[in-house]
Amino acid sequence: MQRMRILFTASLLLTASLASAQAPFRGVVEAAVENGRQLKGQVTLTVDGQPVEKRFVIRVPAAAKVPAWNGSLVIGAHGGSGGNSVDRTGKVFGTSETALDDVIGQYALAQGFAYASVDRDGAIPARGGLALTYEFTNLAKAEVARLAGRAPSRVYLVGLSMGGGITRLAAEDPRQVFAGTVIIAGAGGDLVTRLDRATKMAGVWKLIDPRAHIGMSSADTKMLAYAAAVGTPVEARRLWPYTGSGSAAALAQLQLATEETTGKVMVPTIEVVGTWDDLVIREVRAYSRRVEPKASHRLYQVEGVWHMSGDDDGVMGFQYAAESRMKLDKDIADAMGEGPSYIPTVREAFDHLVRWVEKGAPPPANQMVKPGAKLK
């Protein structure tokens, strides 16, 4: 009888624990993962004043691991509009709350950081995405405090592509919600440059489109003009059709854009971008030129890397879109997956950011670096 009472009491405690974990989260599944403990499920957030259900992941380092939890939390802001992650054939292999795992999520946990991310799962404008990220961050902080026994002392934000645009806005926010930020191939760098790029692309693309101009020389003046328009070398031309083929439509949509960043960063901020990234490279460089204060910003450009690293599983979604949805040549999708990686530089940049924030050690100056090479 005594044993039954003990088991019944333990059952009540477990039920209470799970109930606590699920408020305000729902459908929570807890599991042990490498280097820590993970919670996945759904959380109710707000978009345009309306409650919406979003998928989330929260991880904390295992109590017995070395290094133990360092007291800080990293929030990951994924690229794109979120939702399902697909491979090159279109098969779903995950959802976007784990999209940054191979870039920073798993690394952060292994280094002793708690980590959390939410699948925005919808085309939410950058400022709406920022509001959603702030709301999720507050909930994640509270849940990490419950799991780890104390509130995070610092919170960092790492964002890629559209998530990088959200991170850029957070870096400029006077409220300084995050202690520091890492922007990877980030959107929203400079509106004037973006409009100029889009206008020139739409005008020149039809003159170099490989579907109509087979075998055009890399030295052709029109080819060089397009390279200047997108900010990447002609050697990157295999990748150009992904953005070039839709440049006219993109220009029409972009002309409605009015939002601009301030260029004034309020927290230490490091950007990493590939030199073959014809989606954002010109805007990122323009932002670096006008950002203030210069002492609070760094830009590291990784040679020959496109918008996504070839070793990032997120590149498969681009390959699927290029081949199956856009009906582009297989060679273009191949080029996306064959490119080098900026992930080692992203992780090194993150390490520098942490030392910058926590120890006041400024990171290396702006520079261009070969894939895998150390910053100097």
C-alpha positions in Angstrom: 0.0 0.0 0.0 2.8 2.4 0.9 4.5 1.6 -2.4 1.3 2.3 -4.3 0.9 5.7 -2.5 4.5 6.6 -3.5 3.9 5.6 -7.1 0.6 7.6 -7.1 2.3 10.7 -5.6 5.1 10.4 -8.2 2.5 10.1 -11.0 0.8 13.3 -9.7 4.2 15.1 -9.6 5.0 14.0 -13.1 1.6 15.2 -14.3 2.1 18.6 -12.6 5.6 18.9 -14.1 4.2 18.2 -17.6 1.4 20.6 -17.1 3.9 23.3 -16.1 5.9 22.6 -19.2 2.9 23.0 -21.4 1.8 26.4 -20.1 1.9 28.4 -22.4 3.3 25.6 -24.6 1.2 22.6 -25.9 1.8 19.1 -27.1 5.2 19.2 -25.6 7.5 16.2 -26.1 10.6 16.1 -24.0 13.7 14.1 -25.1 17.3 13.7 -24.3 19.5 14.9 -27.2 23.3 15.1 -27.6 24.7 17.5 -25.0 21.3 18.3 -23.5 17.6 18.1 -23.0 15.0 19.2 -25.6 11.4 20.3 -25.6 9.4 20.4 -28.8 5.8 21.3 -29.4 3.5 24.2 -30.2 3.2 27.7 -28.7 0.6 30.4 -29.1 2.0 33.6 -30.4 0.5 36.8 -31.9 0.5 37.9 -35.5 -1.4 41.0 -36.6 -3.2 41.0 -33.3 -4.4 37.4 -33.7 -3.4 34.3 -31.8 -1.5 31.8 -34.0 0.0 28.3 -33.3 3.7 28.0 -34.0 6.1 25.1 -33.6 9.1 25.6 -31.3 12.2 23.9 -29.9 14.0 24.7 -26.6 17.1 23.0 -25.5 19.2 23.3 -22.3 22.6 21.7 -21.7 22.5 18.5 -19.6 23.1 19.0 -15.9 26.1 16.7 -15.9 27.7 17.8 -19.2 31.0 19.7 -19.5 30.8 22.6 -20.1 27.7 23.1 -17.9 25.1 25.7 -18.8 26.9 29.0 -19.0 23.7 31.0 -18.1 23.1 32.4 -21.6 20.4 31.7 -24.2 20.7 31.8 -28.0 17.6 32.4 -30.1 17.8 31.2 -33.8 15.8 33.1 -36.5 15.5 30.9 -39.5 15.4 32.1 -43.1 12.4 32.1 -45.5 8.8 32.1 -44.4 9.2 28.8 -42.5 7.0 25.8 -42.5 8.1 22.4 -43.8 11.8 21.8 -44.7 12.1 19.7 -47.9 14.8 17.8 -49.7 15.7 18.2 -53.3 12.8 15.9 -54.3 10.3 17.8 -52.3 10.1 15.2 -49.5 9.5 16.8 -46.1 12.2 16.0 -43.6 11.6 18.6 -40.9 10.1 22.0 -39.9 11.8 25.3 -39.6 12.2 25.5 -35.8 15.2 23.3 -36.3 16.4 24.9 -39.6 19.4 26.5 -38.0 20.5 23.4 -36.1 23.4 22.6 -38.4 24.5 26.3 -38.6 24.4 27.3 -34.9 21.8 25.4 -32.9 23.8 22.2 -32.2 27.0 24.2 -31.8 25.6 26.6 -29.3 24.3 23.7 -27.1 27.6 21.9 -27.3 29.3 25.1 -26.1 27.1 25.3 -23.0 24.4 27.7 -24.3 20.6 27.1 -24.0 19.0 27.3 -27.5 15.5 28.1 -28.7 13.9 28.7 -32.1 10.3 29.1 -33.4 9.0 28.2 -36.8 7.4 31.5 -38.1 5.5 29.4 -40.7 4.2 32.2 -42.8 5.3 35.2 -44.8 5.5 37.7 -41.9 6.9 41.1 -42.6 10.3 41.9 -41.0 8.8 44.0 -38.2 6.0 41.6 -37.6 8.6 38.8 -37.5 10.6 40.8 -35.0 7.5 41.3 -32.7 6.9 37.5 -32.9 10.6 36.8 -32.1 10.4 39.1 -29.1 7.3 37.4 -27.8 8.8 33.9 -28.3 12.1 35.1 -26.7 10.2 36.1 -23.5 8.5 32.8 -23.3 11.7 30.8 -24.0 13.5 32.7 -21.3 10.9 31.8 -18.8 10.9 28.1 -19.8 14.7 28.0 -19.7 14.5 29.5 -16.2 12.1 26.8 -15.2 14.2 24.0 -16.7 17.6 25.3 -15.5 16.6 26.8 -12.1 17.6 30.4 -13.0 16.8 33.0 -15.7 19.3 33.5 -18.6 21.7 36.3 -17.8 22.2 37.1 -21.5 20.3 36.4 -24.7 21.9 36.4 -28.2 20.1 36.4 -31.5 21.4 34.6 -34.6 19.4 35.0 -37.9 19.9 33.8 -41.5 18.5 35.5 -44.6 15.0 36.8 -43.8 15.8 35.9 -40.2 18.9 37.9 -40.6 16.7 40.9 -41.6 14.7 40.4 -38.3 18.1 40.2 -36.5 19.2 43.5 -38.2 16.1 45.3 -36.8 16.7 43.8 -33.4 20.3 45.1 -33.5 19.0 48.6 -34.2 16.4 48.5 -31.5 17.2 51.0 -28.7 15.5 48.6 -26.2 18.5 46.3 -26.6 16.5 43.1 -26.1 19.6 41.0 -27.1 23.1 41.4 -25.8 24.6 40.8 -29.3 23.6 39.6 -32.7 25.0 37.5 -35.6 23.5 38.2 -39.0 24.0 35.5 -41.7 23.4 36.5 -45.4 20.9 39.0 -43.9 18.1 40.7 -45.7 17.2 44.4 -45.3 20.7 45.8 -45.6 20.0 48.9 -47.7 16.8 49.7 -49.5 18.3 52.2 -52.0 21.0 49.6 -53.1 18.3 46.9 -53.2 16.1 48.9 -55.6 19.2 49.8 -57.7 20.2 46.1 -57.9 16.7 45.0 -58.8 16.3 47.6 -61.5 19.6 46.8 -63.2 19.0 43.0 -62.9 15.6 43.3 -64.6 17.1 45.4 -67.4 20.1 43.2 -68.1 18.9 39.7 -67.4 17.1 39.3 -70.7 20.3 40.1 -72.5 22.3 37.3 -70.8 19.6 34.7 -69.9 21.4 31.4 -70.7 18.1 30.0 -72.0 18.2 32.5 -74.8 21.9 33.2 -75.1 23.7 29.9 -75.1 27.5 30.0 -74.8 27.8 33.7 -74.1 31.4 34.6 -73.1 32.2 35.5 -69.6 34.1 38.5 -71.0 31.0 39.9 -72.7 30.2 43.4 -71.6 26.6 42.5 -70.9 27.8 39.7 -68.6 30.1 42.0 -66.8 27.3 44.5 -66.4 25.1 41.9 -64.8 27.9 40.9 -62.4 28.3 44.5 -61.3 24.5 44.8 -60.8 24.4 41.8 -58.5 27.8 42.3 -56.8 29.2 38.9 -57.5 32.0 37.8 -59.9 31.2 36.3 -63.3 32.5 33.0 -62.0 29.2 32.8 -60.0 27.1 32.8 -63.2 25.9 29.2 -62.7 23.9 30.5 -59.7 22.5 33.7 -61.3 19.3 32.2 -62.9 17.7 31.6 -59.5 17.2 35.3 -58.9 17.7 36.5 -62.5 14.8 34.5 -64.0 12.3 36.3 -61.7 14.0 39.7 -61.6 11.2 41.6 -63.5 8.5 40.3 -61.1 10.8 40.9 -58.1 11.3 44.5 -59.2 7.6 45.1 -59.5 7.0 43.8 -56.0 10.0 45.6 -54.5 8.9 49.0 -55.8 6.2 48.9 -53.2 8.7 48.6 -50.4 9.2 51.6 -48.2 10.8 50.2 -45.1 14.4 51.1 -44.5 16.9 50.3 -41.7 18.5 53.1 -39.7 22.1 51.8 -39.9 22.5 52.6 -36.2 23.3 49.4 -34.3 22.7 49.4 -30.5 24.5 46.2 -29.6 27.6 44.4 -30.8 26.8 42.9 -34.3 28.7 40.6 -36.6 27.6 39.8 -40.2 28.7 36.9 -42.3 28.0 36.7 -46.0 29.2 34.8 -49.1 30.9 36.7 -51.9 28.8 34.8 -54.4 25.5 35.7 -52.7 23.6 37.5 -55.5 20.6 37.8 -53.2 22.0 40.2 -50.7 25.7 40.9 -51.1 25.5 44.4 -52.4 23.0 45.5 -49.8 25.1 44.0 -47.0 28.2 45.8 -48.2 26.2 49.1 -48.5 25.0 48.6 -44.9 28.5 48.1 -43.7 29.6 51.3 -45.3 26.9 53.4 -43.6 26.5 51.6 -40.3 27.2 53.5 -37.1 29.0 53.2 -34.8 31.6 51.4 -36.8 33.1 50.1 -33.6 30.0 48.0 -32.9 29.8 46.2 -36.3 31.9 43.7 -38.2 31.4 42.2 -41.7 33.1 38.9 -42.7 32.8 37.9 -46.3 33.5 34.3 -47.2 34.9 33.7 -50.7 32.9 31.8 -53.2 29.9 31.0 -50.9 26.4 31.5 -52.1 23.3 32.5 -50.1 23.3 29.1 -48.5 26.3 26.9 -47.7 26.6 23.8 -49.7 26.7 21.8 -46.4 23.6 23.4 -44.9 20.6 21.1 -45.3 18.5 24.2 -46.0 20.1 24.3 -49.5 18.0 21.4 -50.5 14.8 23.5 -50.3 16.4 26.0 -52.8 17.3 23.1 -55.1 13.8 21.8 -55.0 12.4 25.3 -55.8 14.9 25.8 -58.6 14.2 22.4 -60.3 10.7 21.5 -59.5 8.9 24.8 -59.1 10.9 27.2 -61.3 11.8 24.6 -63.9 15.4 25.8 -64.0 18.2 23.6 -65.4 19.6 20.9 -63.1 23.1 22.4 -63.3 21.8 25.4 -61.3 20.5 23.2 -58.5 23.8 21.3 -58.6 25.8 24.5 -58.2 23.8 25.4 -55.1 24.9 22.2 -53.3 28.5 22.2 -54.6 29.4 25.5 -53.0 31.8 25.9 -50.0 30.7 26.6 -46.5 30.4 29.7 -44.3 29.4 27.7 -41.3 32.9 27.6 -39.7 33.1 31.4 -40.1 29.6 31.8 -38.6 30.6 29.7 -35.6 33.9 31.6 -35.2 32.0 34.9 -35.5 29.6 33.8 -32.8 32.5 32.9 -30.5 34.0 36.4 -31.1 30.7 38.0 -30.4 30.4 36.3 -27.0 34.0 37.4 -26.0 33.1 40.9 -27.3 30.0 41.1 -25.2 31.2 39.3 -22.1 34.9 40.2 -21.9 35.1 43.4 -24.0 37.4 41.8 -26.5 36.8 43.4 -29.9 36.7 40.9 -32.8 38.9 41.0 -35.9 38.4 43.9 -38.3 36.2 43.6 -41.4 37.7 41.1 -43.8 37.3 38.7 -46.6 38.3 35.1 -45.8 38.6 31.8 -47.6 36.1 29.1 -46.6 37.3 27.4 -43.4 40.1 29.8 -42.8 40.5 31.5 -39.5 39.7 35.2 -39.1 42.7 37.4 -38.5 
